[in-house]
Amino acid sequence: MNLPAAPTLTDQQLLGIVQKLQLAIEQWAKQHDLWYDCGFKSYADHVDGEPLAPVATIMHFEGPFGNMLDGYYDDLESDFRELLEQQGFWYERENGVSIHIYPLDESPLFTSFTDFVRWQWICGLLQPDVADVFEEIYAHFANRPDDLHRLHWREFEILLYRIFQNQGFQAQLGPGSGDGGIDIRLLQRDPLGDMMTLVQAKKYAPNRKIGLEAVAALHGIAGVEGAQQSLFVTTSSYLPVANRFAGRTSGQLSLATSTDVTSWCEQATQGIIQDKSTLISLDHLSKLVRGLGPRDPRIVHAHTGVTMILNEFAIVLKETKYAALLMTLPSKSVADDGYGQTGFEIPLLDQSSLGMLKADTVFRTKRSVDNGRVSYWSGQHLYTPWNGEPQHFSFLD
């Protein structure tokens, strides 16, 4: 394949390579009469979790395509592998209805896709209240400031909003359009009087410099609204006339660039606690456990296992609109076959659960609501409120 060198591949180029690969697979499958109930999804759309490997695309299927992979049709599976290798990829069976397709390790695409799938995950975390839990957002831009230019303008605004909240401001994120030129409002409480700062964010290319008109307009709006300060933040830079104007405002107008955003991200990363279990005191957890009822929505459950039937119980320690911290709960069997191989189990809701408050059992999830039903996705398991009934388990393969 004649591909650009890996460092020069853009997001659009990578998407084009994936689309070409998907089309080649679809045409091959149709040629061999295997294209029934087949399709593709990105790792970000299908898994919505932190990527552990550079999955270029996920293919899902039913019926004959799966039979082909199982070797039912002569040498077609070998032909399929050869097709992928010609494109610079290989596949791994994920389960009975899907495969993950990866770039070959020696392919120039490997590094590019490793970066790309992680970038998609980072963008998926840019929700107004997720960064408290997923500090990788800050760490990513602290280490890779050039990626600020890859953000959508609204994602850039959300990132700044979260940074300012991390700095202790009471922040209000604007609607994104029709905001009157103000993207974020910051309120800093002070015994001597509250201080309001108006923020305007411009995600511009490096060569598109900010001039006098834009910064003067922000300063004027701040005066009309009675704000004590204003802050202009851009991914580009400022013309000398804009810098001179800001210098004459006696500190009321400040100008910031990507360099400042990178520094803010680094400070935010350092300020976030890695061990999430330390965010919850034993006393708080003890009171929380004592107040739980059998059908409390804070007790959640997930079915796990592929050939075996396993259960995971957890308690919601903290949640916002888009994210949550969960802690694994121990369980106990209430009925089994006498050998402990199959039976039913429930979570332990007594003080023994306090021993679960540690780094490896307190974990992050994405929170979502669908038709009024809350769920929590850890990247591996989907937790939903426990119905209070004993759950079946089986260790029989």
Secondary structure, DSSP 8 states (H G I E B T S, - for coil): -----GGG--HHHHHHHHHHHHHHHHHHHHHTT--SS-EEE-HHHHT-S--SS---EEEE--THHHHHHTT-STTHHHHHHHHHHHHTEEEEEEETTEEEEEE-TTSTHHHHHHHHHHHHHHHHH-STTTTTT-THHHHHHHH-GGGGGGS-HHHHHHHHHHHHHHTT-EEEE--SSSSTT--EEEEE--TT--EEEEEEEE---TTS-B-HHHHHHHHHHHHHHT-SEEEEEESS-B-HHHHHHHHTTTTSEEEE-HHHHHHHHHHHHHHS-S-GGGGS-HHHHHHHHHT--TT-TTEEEEEE-SSSBEEEEEEEEEE-SSEEEEEEE-EEEEEE-SSSSEEEEEE--SGGGGGG-STTTEEEEEEEEETTEEEEE-SS-EEEE--SS-EEEE---
